[in-house]
Amino acid sequence: MGTIVLSGTVVLVILGFGNHTWWLVAVALLFVYMQYGRGGASASSSGGSSGGSSGAGSGAVPGSYRAYRARRDKQAKWDRRYRRERPLESRRQARERKG
């Protein structure tokens, strides 16, 4: 699927030298592919394969619960590190949040 989109984009860019509207169509095609094409393809392929669970970090679908948990755990790790390395600053921020 990606090869078809890329080759279509190249053709539209080449056509764009004569009419600049084709460049806008090429940009729109790439935008639609990035928004909907890759996410839907990876969701169906990772759900059906048994090897899809090995890449829980960057290869996960953005909307999945596994990706959410990975982001949440990473943020919690950074928060703990920040509080450990900067105790005075974290206490000040906690006081400001209270009132």
Sine and cosine of phi, psi and omega as CSV:
sin_phi,cos_phi,sin_psi,cos_psi,sin_omega,cos_omega
0.00,0.00,-0.68,0.74,-0.01,-1.00
-0.89,0.45,-0.59,0.81,0.01,-1.00
-0.91,0.41,-0.63,0.78,0.01,-1.00
-0.91,0.41,-0.68,0.73,-0.02,-1.00
-0.91,0.41,-0.69,0.73,0.00,-1.00
-0.91,0.41,-0.67,0.74,0.03,-1.00
-0.92,0.39,-0.61,0.80,0.08,-1.00
-0.90,0.44,-0.61,0.79,0.05,-1.00
-0.90,0.43,-0.66,0.75,0.03,-1.00
-0.88,0.47,-0.69,0.72,0.02,-1.00
-0.88,0.47,-0.68,0.74,0.00,-1.00
-0.92,0.40,-0.58,0.81,0.05,-1.00
-0.91,0.41,-0.66,0.75,0.04,-1.00
-0.89,0.45,-0.67,0.74,0.07,-1.00
-0.91,0.42,-0.45,0.89,-0.03,-1.00
-0.92,0.40,-0.30,0.95,0.05,-1.00
-0.92,0.39,-0.45,0.90,0.04,-1.00
-1.00,-0.02,-0.59,0.81,-0.03,-1.00
-0.64,-0.77,0.90,-0.44,-0.12,-0.99
-0.93,0.36,-0.21,0.98,0.06,-1.00
-0.89,0.46,-0.54,0.84,0.01,-1.00
-0.90,0.44,-0.50,0.87,0.05,-1.00
-0.91,0.40,-0.63,0.78,0.06,-1.00
-0.90,0.43,-0.62,0.79,0.05,-1.00
-0.90,0.43,-0.63,0.77,0.02,-1.00
-0.90,0.44,-0.68,0.74,0.03,-1.00
-0.90,0.43,-0.67,0.74,0.03,-1.00
-0.89,0.45,-0.63,0.78,0.03,-1.00
-0.89,0.46,-0.71,0.70,0.03,-1.00
-0.90,0.43,-0.62,0.79,0.02,-1.00
-0.89,0.45,-0.73,0.68,0.00,-1.00
-0.89,0.45,-0.65,0.76,0.01,-1.00
-0.90,0.43,-0.68,0.74,-0.02,-1.00
-0.93,0.38,-0.59,0.81,-0.04,-1.00
-0.97,0.23,-0.71,0.71,-0.17,-0.99
-0.89,-0.45,-0.52,0.86,-0.12,-0.99
-0.95,0.32,-0.78,0.62,-0.07,-1.00
-0.95,0.32,-0.65,0.76,-0.03,-1.00
-0.89,0.45,-0.69,0.72,-0.01,-1.00
-0.93,0.36,-0.60,0.80,-0.01,-1.00
-0.94,0.35,-0.65,0.76,-0.03,-1.00
-0.97,0.26,-0.45,0.89,0.02,-1.00
-0.93,0.37,-0.66,0.75,-0.03,-1.00
-0.97,0.26,-0.55,0.83,-0.03,-1.00
-0.98,0.20,-0.58,0.82,-0.02,-1.00
-0.97,0.22,-0.45,0.89,0.00,-1.00
-0.96,0.29,-0.52,0.85,-0.06,-1.00
-1.00,0.00,-0.33,0.94,-0.06,-1.00
-0.99,-0.10,0.49,-0.87,0.01,-1.00
-0.99,0.15,-0.34,0.94,0.00,-1.00
-1.00,0.09,-0.02,1.00,-0.03,-1.00
-0.94,0.33,-0.36,0.93,-0.04,-1.00
-0.99,0.16,-0.17,0.98,-0.02,-1.00
-0.96,0.28,-0.49,0.87,-0.02,-1.00
-0.98,-0.20,0.94,0.35,-0.06,-1.00
-0.97,0.24,-0.25,0.97,-0.08,-1.00
-1.00,0.08,-0.99,-0.12,-0.15,-0.99
-0.99,0.17,-0.36,0.93,-0.07,-1.00
-1.00,0.06,-0.01,1.00,-0.08,-1.00
-0.98,0.20,0.37,-0.93,0.05,-1.00
-0.94,0.34,0.71,-0.71,-0.09,-1.00
-0.86,0.52,-0.51,0.86,-0.05,-1.00
-1.00,0.00,0.01,1.00,-0.10,-0.99
-0.99,0.14,0.38,-0.93,0.00,-1.00
-0.92,0.39,-0.55,0.83,0.01,-1.00
-0.90,0.43,-0.65,0.76,0.04,-1.00
-0.92,0.39,-0.63,0.78,0.05,-1.00
-0.87,0.49,-0.72,0.70,0.00,-1.00
-0.90,0.43,-0.61,0.79,0.03,-1.00
-0.90,0.44,-0.69,0.72,0.04,-1.00
-0.90,0.43,-0.66,0.75,-0.01,-1.00
-0.90,0.43,-0.69,0.73,0.01,-1.00
-0.91,0.41,-0.63,0.77,0.03,-1.00
-0.90,0.43,-0.67,0.74,0.01,-1.00
-0.91,0.42,-0.65,0.76,0.03,-1.00
-0.90,0.44,-0.63,0.78,0.04,-1.00
-0.89,0.46,-0.69,0.73,0.02,-1.00
-0.93,0.38,-0.59,0.81,0.04,-1.00
-0.90,0.43,-0.69,0.72,0.04,-1.00
-0.88,0.47,-0.67,0.75,0.02,-1.00
-0.90,0.45,-0.66,0.75,0.01,-1.00
-0.89,0.46,-0.72,0.70,0.00,-1.00
-0.90,0.44,-0.58,0.81,0.00,-1.00
-0.94,0.34,-0.66,0.75,-0.07,-1.00
-0.99,0.12,-0.40,0.91,-0.04,-1.00
-0.73,-0.68,0.95,0.32,-0.08,-1.00
-0.91,0.40,-0.61,0.79,-0.02,-1.00
-0.92,0.39,-0.68,0.73,0.01,-1.00
-0.91,0.42,-0.65,0.76,-0.01,-1.00
-0.93,0.36,-0.57,0.82,0.07,-1.00
-0.92,0.40,-0.65,0.76,0.02,-1.00
-0.89,0.46,-0.68,0.73,0.02,-1.00
-0.91,0.42,-0.60,0.80,0.03,-1.00
-0.91,0.41,-0.63,0.78,0.05,-1.00
-0.90,0.43,-0.65,0.76,0.01,-1.00
-0.91,0.41,-0.58,0.82,0.02,-1.00
-0.93,0.38,-0.57,0.82,-0.03,-1.00
-0.93,0.37,-0.61,0.79,-0.01,-1.00
0.17,-0.99,0.00,0.00,0.00,0.00
